[in-house]
Amino acid sequence: MPVTADIPMPIQVVIDDVGWWSGRNGSADNEPYRTGIARDHVPADYQAIVDLGRATGTRPQAAMILCEWDKENILREVPTATWMGASWDNSRRVGPWMDEAAAIMREGREHVELTLHGVGHEYWGGGRFTRAEWHDGEGRMRPRDEVLKRLDCFRRILDQHRLGPFPTSFVPCAFMHRFGGGLADILRDHGVDFISTPYHSIFGLPTPRWRWFDFDGDTMTVDRPGDRFDWHQIGQLPSGEITHPTVGMHWPHVLHADPARNGETVAAWAAFLIEQGRQPGKLLARDNNEFRTQLAHHVCTTRTLRDHGLDLDVTGFDRLPRTHLSLNLAIKVTAPDKLIFTGRGMRIDAVARDRSNGSVVHTVRIQADPARSHARLEWQVDQDGFSS
């Protein structure tokens, strides 16, 4: 069997609509769609996301909606942000379960990344909601002052529960977003420089310059495929192949109708993701910084397999805006035997080995030399044989 080597496609999980306490789809009554499940959410539903991250060695992005976390009713200041307007009263959602869930998210911060989604998910103008919070159905951004107020409220509600710094990633509500329309600039002023959303729903996006991503100014904007399941389906067990870097889902997909059994659904998703990540052409990204960098190298760094080595040319990568991108990347080398590695124009940071279909899959993490546009990873058989 010949040796194969490549820069694998990274995989990142993004979970939408985390943060509701009610699961009820209220859209028929001028309330948000929420998660559409037939029960309330409980702290165990937040633990499920942390458990998924811990089991897979990753940080799933939890795209948060925070209005039902508002324990001080600050959203009265933004009447268009909720269905109650200036009479907003969230007291029925406030209780010890909030402190329990917040503690889960704080203590599990190494296994989950809080991501900006929205405050109320919709926009209530004239007493009725329209979709969606940040842009309307024609791709027009909501008034700038409204956008700024929502971002401020999002931050203040995070602070109410000590949920950490403002997120650096964003998922548009209802996937309504305009490329180059100004929102990316506003978000970047708040430290948000990564957006993921389906390209087919973005207004103003020409043919992307790079497969799966483009840059709105300095903001990396990554395509997202459709979910594997309808947004409100709960307890869904995944199958098939992951063919796209972003694994998008909605919160119910990783839960169970009985929250005491959430672990069953989490275990199925974790096993699916881990098996996909073990494949030679794929890599479970440990966090968003690794994801965006690995994706950029996967698409833009030229590689040539020859003479017991892999030649890398980072010229295309170097042309990209470099916000949160680095010369750290992972290479997977598959061979019949255990290999040992040396590098030129790079530093080898770590080598991990796994068995897959009778072959040894080596995951080699490197840092390319910033002063050079070319690097080479070389290998030879380790005469000591395979050890895990």
N, C-alpha and C positions, 0 to 999 in steps of 0.2 A: 504494500500500500504506500503510495507517495505521501510525502509530507505536504500539508496544506497550511497556509497562514493568511490571516486577514485581520483587518480592523473591524471587530464585530459591531453590529447594530445595537445601540443601547436600548433598554426598555425602562420606561418610567410609568408608574401607576398614578392616575389622577382621579380622585373621587369627588364628585360634585354634590352640592346641596347638603353638606355636613353643617349642623348647627341648629336645625329645627328641633323643637321639643314636641310639637304636634306633628304627627305624620300625615294629617288630613289634607287631601287635595281640596283647597277652598276656592278654587277658581270660579266655580259656579256662583259663589256668594261674595264676589269682589275681594276675596282673600287670595294669598299666593297659592301656587300649585304645591308647594312644599315637596315632600318625598312621595306622597301618594299612597302610603301604606296604611293598613287598617289597625294601627296601634300608635301610641305615643312612643317617642324615643326615650331611652333611659341611659344612664352612664355606661352600661355594658356595650352600648352601640359605639361609644367613643373608644372603649377598650378594644373593640374588634379591630379598629384601624391600627392602633398601636401594636396589637398582637400580630397583625399581618406584616407590619414593618419589621418587627423583631424576628419573626419566623423567616423572612426572606433576606434579612440583612440590608434593608433599604429604608428610605423615608418616603412613603406614599404621600402625595400631595392631597391634603384635605381642604377642598375649596369651600370656604366658610360663608354662611349666611348668618348674621349675628343679631337680627332684631329681637329674637326671642331669648337672647342672653342679656338684654338691657334691663338691669335691675334698678336703674335710677330714672327711667323714663326720659332719657335725654332726646329720644327721637320725636318728642313733641315739638322740638325746634325745627324739624324738617317734615312738614305735613305731607309732602308728596312721597315720603319714604315708606309709609305704612297705610294699611286700610283704615286705621282709626284717625289718621290725620293729626290735628293739634290735640285731640283727645286721647292720644296713645296711652294705653295703660297695660303694662306687661306683668302686673302683679301676680296673676294666676299662674305664670310660668316660673316665678321665682321660688326657690326652695333649696333644701340641702342637696338635692341632686345636682344643682349647678356647681356647688363647691366640690362635690365628688368627681364630676366630669372634668372640671378645670384641673383638679389635682392629677387625674389620669393623663391629661394632655401635657401638663407641665413635667411630670415625672417621666413621661414617655417621649420627650421632645427629640431624643436621638432616633426615634422610630417613626416620626410623623412630621411633616412640614405643613404648618398652617399657611393657607393660600387665600388671597383675596378673591371672593366671589361677589358678595354684595351685602347690603343691609336688609332690604325687604324683597329683593329679587325683581320686583316690578316697579312701575311708576304710577302713582295715583294723582292724576290731574283732573280737576273738575269732579272729584268724588269717585271716579271709576279708574281702574288700573288699565294701563296698556303695557305691552311688552316692549322693552324690558328696562332694567334699572339704568343702564349706562348709555344705551342707544335705542332709538325707536325702530320700528319695522322698516323704515326707509334708510336706515344707517345714519340718521342724524343724532349727533351726541346731545344728550340732555344739557340744559343750561349749565354753563361752567360753574356758576356759584352753587348750583345744586350738587354737581359732581364733587366739588370741594367740601361741601357740608357733609356729604355721605362719607367721604374718606376720613374726615375728622371724627365723625361718629363711630366709624369702624374702629379707629384707633382708640377712642375713649372707652368703647365697650371691651376691647382687648384689655385695656388698663384696669377696668372694673374687676377683672378676674385674673389679673397678673399672667396673661397668656403670652407674654413675650413681646419682642419688637414687631414692628409693622412688617407684613410679608414682603417678599421680593418677587413673588410670582402672582399671576392673575389669570382667572378664567372668566370670560364675559358671561353675564347672566343670559340664559336662553341662546347662547352663542351669537348674540347680536353685537357686531363690532365693526368699526370702520378702520381700515388701514390708512395711516397718514391723516387721520381726521382730527388729531389733537389730543385724544385721550392718552395715547402712549406717552406723549410729552408730559402731561399732567402726572401720570403714574410714575414716570421716571423721576420727577421732582420729589416723589414720596418714597423713592428707593426701589420701585418695582421696575424690573428690566427684563422680565420673561413673561410671555403670554402664550397660552396654548388654547386653540379653538379650531373647529373644522374650517378649512379654507373655503369650502363651498358656501359658507354663510357669511364670509367677510366681504363687506363692501369696500370697493376701491383698491383691491389687491390685484395687480397685474399677474401675469404668469410668474410664479416664484422663481427667483434667480438660482435657488438651490433646492434640490429635492427635499421636501418635508419642512423647509424653513426659509424664512426671509428675515430682514431686519427693518423694523419701522423706526427710523433714526438709528439709535443704538440698542433698540429693544428687540431681542430675538423673539420671533413669532413663529410658533411651531404648529404644523397641521395636526389635526386629531381626527381619527376615523370615527365612524358611528360606534355606539356602544354595542356590545354583544347581545344585550337584552334591552327590552323597553325600560324606560327610566324608572317606573314604579314597581317593577317585578322584584320580589324579595326572595332571598335564599337561592340564587341562581348558581349552578355549578358549571364552571367553564370547561371547554374542550376545544379541540382544533389547534391551529397554529397561530402564533403571534407574527404578523407580517408587517407591522407598523411600529415605530418607536414608542408612541404614546398608547398606553392601555387605558382608555377612558371608561369610566363607569359612574353610576350614580350610587349613592350610599346604600340603598336597599339591597343592591346586588351582593354585598359582602356580609349581609345580616341574615337573620332567621326570623320567621314569624314569632317564634318563642325566643326572646332575647337570651334566655338561659342556654340556648343551643347555638348561639352565634359562633361558638368555637368550631362547630362542624363545618359551617360555610367558610370560615376563615381558613381552616385546615385544607379544604379543597382548593381554594384560590392559591394558598401558599404552595401547595404541591405542584399545581399547574405552572405557576410562575417560576419556581425553582427549576423544574424540568425544562422549561423553555430557555431559561438562562444558562443552562448547562450546555446547550447546543453550541457547536463551534462558531456559528455565525451570529450569535446573540450574546448579550451581556446585561444582567440586571444591574442598572446603575444604582450606586449606593446612595446618591443624593442628586439634587438638581444641578449642582455645579459639575459633578462628574457627567451627568446626562448630557448637558448642553455641549460640553467640551468633546465628549466622545462622539456625539452626533455630528458635530462640525468636522471632526477628523474622519469619521466614517464616510461622509459625503465628499469632503474636499481634499483630503490628503491622498496623494497618488502612491500606490504601492505596487511593487514588482517582485515576484517570487523568482529567485534564481540562485544557483550555486550554493545551496544549503543556507540560504538567508533571505531576508525580506528587505528590499530597499524602499525607503520612505522619502517622499518629496513633499514638503509642507508649504510649497509656494502658494498653492490655492488657498490653503488654510490661512496663511499670513495676510491674504487680501481681505479677510473678514473683519468687521468691527470686533474689537477684542474684549468687549465687556464680559467679564467673568469667564473668558475662554483662556485656556492655558495650553502648554505643550506637554501636559500629562495625558497619557492615553493608555489604553489596554490593547494588546495584540493577542489573538488566540492562535496557537500553533498546534495542529493535530498530527500525530505521528503514531506509528505502531509501537514505538519504544519511548522511554523517558529520555528527554533531551536536557542538555545544559546549554546556557546561553551566554553570549558576549555581545557587546554593542559598540558601534562606532558612531560618534555624533549624538550620543544619547547616554543617559544613566539608567540602569536597570534597578528599579526600586523593589520589586517583589515578583516572585514566580509561584503560582499555585497550580496544582495538577489534579486532574480528575479522570476517571474512566468513563468512556461513553462508546457503546457499540464495539467494544473490543479494542478501542484506540485510547491513547493518552492525549487528553486535551490540556494544553498548557496555557494558562492565562498569565501573560507577561506584562506587568505594568512598568511603563518607562516614562522618562522625561527627556524630550528631545532638547538638544543644545539650541538656545535662542539665537546664537550667533551663526548658526548654519541652517541652510535650507534642505539639506539632505542628511539622512541617517541610515544606518544599516544594522539590523538585528541578525546575528548569525547563531547557528546551533550545531551541535554534534551529539551523537548518542552517548548517554551516560552509562558507562560500563557497569555501574553499581546497580542498574535496573530501577524499576518503578518503586517509589514509596509515596504514600499519600501525604 
